[in-house]
Amino acid sequence: MDNKSDILREVLIQIEKEKHSLQESIDRCKNEIEEAPGPMVSHSDTTRHQVGQQLMNLTEHLEKLESAEKFMRESSCDHKDGILSVGCIAEIEVDGKNRFVFIVPNGVGGITVGTNTKISIISELSPMSQAILGKKIGDDSSFKVNGLEKQIKILNI
């Protein structure tokens, strides 16, 4: 497995890329709102409202990313208590197949990183994370994906 600092660096690079993309989208939305016809020019203010909603959603997503980024820069999973928590990398077995996961704060996730070993970055709110958070090495659990129950075991933290 790649070391945690390399994985964290790669995740933070992905976050920076996504933040940059979100900021560009936010700037475009702001320009669209400024250029959209106002109520004095148009009988409908629909465009401004729709773009305003999109702007609000993008801004919320950017705030989640920034919060997750801050958490990841400031905390570390020390494993003193041997309990799987947000910020930990774990080797797990899902339905008989071994894989590595890095549990990250909400707002991040859904990517795979790693050069030697592929590591899935999963949000703390994902069904898989919910099934393993608070567990120790050797613990079994299960979670549902698309209506199918998956068996999971913690192999290493």
Residue pairs with C-beta under 8 A, 6 or more apart in sequence:
1 89
1 91
1 100
1 114
1 116
1 117
1 119
2 114
2 115
2 116
2 117
2 119
4 76
4 89
6 115
7 89
7 102
7 113
7 114
7 119
8 72
10 113
10 114
11 72
11 102
11 104
11 108
11 111
11 113
11 121
12 69
12 72
12 73
14 111
14 113
14 121
15 65
15 68
15 69
15 72
15 108
18 65
19 62
19 65
19 66
19 69
22 58
22 61
22 62
22 65
23 62
25 58
26 55
26 58
26 59
26 62
29 51
29 52
29 54
29 55
29 58
30 55
32 47
32 51
33 48
33 51
33 52
33 55
36 47
36 48
36 51
37 47
38 45
38 48
39 45
61 107
64 105
64 106
64 107
64 108
65 107
65 108
67 105
67 107
68 104
68 105
68 106
68 107
68 108
69 108
71 86
71 87
71 105
72 87
72 104
72 105
72 108
75 87
76 87
77 85
77 86
77 87
77 88
77 89
77 157
79 88
79 157
82 136
82 137
82 157
83 134
83 135
83 136
84 90
84 103
84 132
84 133
84 134
84 135
84 136
84 154
84 157
85 103
85 133
85 134
86 103
86 104
86 105
86 124
86 133
87 103
87 104
88 102
88 103
88 157
89 100
89 101
89 102
89 103
89 119
89 157
90 100
90 101
90 103
90 132
90 154
90 155
90 156
90 157
91 98
91 99
91 100
91 154
91 155
91 156
91 157
92 98
92 99
92 100
92 101
92 132
92 152
92 153
92 154
92 155
93 99
93 152
93 153
93 155
94 128
94 150
94 151
94 152
95 150
95 151
98 155
99 118
99 120
100 114
100 117
100 118
100 119
100 120
101 119
101 120
101 121
101 122
101 128
101 129
101 132
102 113
102 119
102 120
102 121
102 122
103 122
103 123
103 124
103 129
103 132
103 133
104 121
104 122
104 123
104 124
105 123
105 124
106 123
106 124
106 125
107 123
108 121
108 123
109 121
109 122
109 123
109 126
110 121
110 122
110 123
111 120
111 121
112 118
112 119
112 120
112 121
113 119
113 121
122 128
122 129
123 129
124 130
124 133
127 143
127 144
127 145
128 143
128 145
128 150
128 152
130 143
131 141
131 142
131 143
131 152
132 139
132 141
132 152
132 154
135 141
135 154
136 154
136 157
137 154
137 155
137 156
137 157
138 153
138 154
139 153
139 154
140 151
140 152
140 153
140 154
141 151
141 152
141 153
142 149
142 150
142 151
142 152
143 149
143 150
143 152
144 150
